[in-house]
Amino acid sequence: KPNYVEAHYNLGITLQELGQLELAVKHYEQALAIKPNYAEAKWNLSLAQLLSGDLQEGWKNYQWRWTQKYFEPERHYPYPRWKGSLLTNKILFVYCEQGVGDEIMFSSCIPDLIAQQPKLLIIECDARLKALFNRSFPQVIIQDKNKQKDHVYSLENENIDFHVPMGDLPKYLRPNINAFPITSAFIKPNIELHSKWVSRFNDIGTE
């Protein structure tokens, strides 16, 4: 039954888990040739492409994440969505999505946004990351996602030029492996807590 679309999709997932990314991509593509709008196949294809280093196609297909039922709904605002244009003297609102780990990963793109010298950057994040992001990106207004009233107030009082979900940033700022900057770190720890835990672990010893 060569046109059994779910079989190709499930085989793609299995091969992806086994690290056989090239074969996984082929089976996702076969599933999509049979059923072009198969959202789950598109989403998993994007992950396989990203893992294999095909970032340009991977980030393009990553847009299919919004079709997955376990994702928060895609947001819509009255101002345009940012699509990689120069941000000099512009105001950009970046809102968080997915989990805390994803927010930390995607925040590696924030220094690239700062380097474009926007008029203002407003970054929304999970409450647990607010202190970390404030330390790491002092040039940016950091919004607590969970404080909806404050969040709405700040946006209503700014003439926003663009908005963008955080997971879209790599599509424009990391189109290939060479676009990743060489840096020792992009987030800054709490020095006092760092010293506290270093001392505590040192006191435990190596036995």
C-alpha positions in Angstrom: 0.0 0.0 0.0 2.5 2.6 -1.2 0.1 5.6 -0.8 -0.5 4.9 2.9 0.3 8.4 4.2 0.3 7.6 7.9 2.8 4.8 7.3 5.3 7.2 5.6 4.7 9.7 8.4 5.3 7.2 11.2 8.3 5.7 9.5 9.7 9.3 9.2 9.3 9.8 13.0 11.0 6.4 13.7 13.9 7.1 11.4 14.3 10.6 12.9 14.5 9.1 16.4 17.2 6.7 15.1 19.2 9.6 13.8 18.6 8.6 10.1 17.6 12.2 9.2 18.1 11.9 5.4 15.7 8.9 5.2 13.3 10.6 7.6 13.1 13.6 5.4 12.4 11.4 2.4 9.5 9.7 4.1 8.0 13.0 5.3 8.2 14.3 1.8 6.5 11.2 0.5 3.7 11.7 3.0 3.4 15.3 1.9 3.4 14.3 -1.8 0.3 12.2 -1.0 -1.3 14.7 1.4 0.2 18.2 0.9 -1.4 19.9 3.9 -0.5 17.2 6.3 0.4 19.6 9.2 2.1 17.0 11.5 4.3 15.8 8.6 5.3 19.4 7.8 6.1 20.2 11.4 8.3 17.0 11.9 9.9 17.6 8.5 11.0 21.0 9.8 12.6 19.5 12.8 14.4 16.9 10.8 15.7 19.6 8.4 16.9 21.7 11.2 18.7 18.8 12.8 20.4 17.9 9.6 21.6 21.5 9.0 19.2 22.5 6.3 18.3 25.7 8.2 16.7 27.7 5.4 14.1 25.0 4.6 13.8 24.0 8.2 12.9 27.5 9.5 10.5 27.9 6.6 8.6 24.8 7.5 8.9 25.6 11.2 5.9 27.9 10.6 3.7 24.8 10.7 4.2 24.7 14.5 1.1 26.9 14.8 -1.1 24.1 13.4 -0.1 21.8 16.3 -2.8 21.5 18.9 -0.4 21.6 21.9 0.9 25.0 20.8 -0.6 28.3 22.0 -2.6 30.0 19.3 -0.7 32.3 17.0 -1.2 35.9 17.9 -2.4 38.7 15.7 -1.8 42.4 16.2 -2.8 45.6 14.2 0.8 46.4 13.3 2.8 44.4 10.7 4.7 41.3 11.4 8.5 41.7 11.2 10.0 39.8 8.3 13.7 40.6 8.7 13.8 44.2 7.6 16.3 46.6 9.1 15.2 47.8 12.5 17.1 51.1 12.8 14.9 53.6 14.6 12.0 51.1 14.6 10.0 49.7 17.6 9.7 45.9 17.7 7.7 43.8 20.0 8.9 40.2 20.4 6.5 37.8 22.2 7.4 34.5 23.7 6.1 31.1 22.7 6.6 27.4 23.7 8.5 26.7 26.9 11.2 28.3 29.0 14.0 26.4 27.3 12.8 27.5 23.9 12.7 31.1 25.1 16.3 30.9 26.3 17.4 29.3 23.0 15.6 31.9 20.9 16.9 34.8 23.1 20.4 34.1 21.5 19.0 36.2 18.7 18.3 39.3 20.8 21.8 40.7 20.6 21.5 40.6 16.8 18.3 42.8 17.1 20.1 45.2 19.5 23.0 45.5 17.1 20.5 46.9 14.5 20.0 49.9 16.7 16.2 49.9 17.0 14.4 52.8 18.7 13.0 50.3 21.2 12.8 46.6 21.7 10.1 45.1 23.9 10.7 41.4 24.7 8.0 39.4 26.4 9.1 36.4 28.4 8.0 33.9 31.1 8.0 35.5 34.6 10.8 33.0 35.6 13.1 34.5 33.0 12.5 38.2 33.6 15.4 38.8 36.0 17.8 36.8 33.8 16.7 38.7 30.7 16.9 42.1 32.5 20.6 41.3 33.5 21.4 40.0 30.0 19.8 42.6 27.8 19.7 45.9 29.8 19.0 47.9 26.5 15.6 46.2 26.2 12.2 46.5 27.9 11.4 43.1 29.3 7.8 42.3 29.8 6.4 39.6 32.2 4.0 37.4 30.1 1.9 36.7 33.2 1.2 40.3 34.0 -1.3 40.9 31.2 -2.4 44.3 32.5 1.1 45.8 32.4 1.8 44.1 29.1 -1.2 45.6 27.4 -0.5 49.0 28.9 3.0 49.2 27.6 2.1 48.2 24.1 -0.8 50.6 23.9 1.5 53.5 24.9 4.1 52.7 22.2 3.9 53.3 18.5 4.8 49.7 17.5 6.3 49.3 14.1 6.5 45.5 14.0 5.7 42.4 16.1 7.2 38.9 15.8 7.0 35.6 17.7 10.3 34.7 19.3 10.5 31.4 17.3 10.5 33.3 14.0 13.8 35.2 14.8 16.2 32.4 13.6 14.4 32.3 10.3 15.8 35.8 9.5 18.9 35.9 11.8 20.2 32.2 11.5 19.5 31.2 7.9 22.6 29.0 7.8 25.3 27.7 10.1 27.7 30.5 9.3 25.1 33.0 10.7 25.7 31.8 14.3 28.1 34.3 16.0 31.1 33.1 17.9 30.4 34.2 21.5 31.2 32.8 25.0 27.7 33.6 26.3 24.6 35.6 25.6 22.9 35.5 29.0 24.4 36.6 32.4 24.0 34.7 35.6 23.3 36.1 39.0 26.9 36.5 40.4 25.9 36.1 44.0 23.9 33.0 43.4 26.7 31.6 41.2 29.2 32.2 44.0 26.9 30.6 46.5 26.5 27.4 44.5 30.2 27.2 43.6 31.0 27.3 47.3 28.3 24.8 48.2 29.5 22.3 45.6 33.1 22.8 46.6 32.1 22.1 50.2 30.6 18.8 49.2 33.9 17.5 47.8 34.5 14.9 45.2 33.9 11.7 47.2 
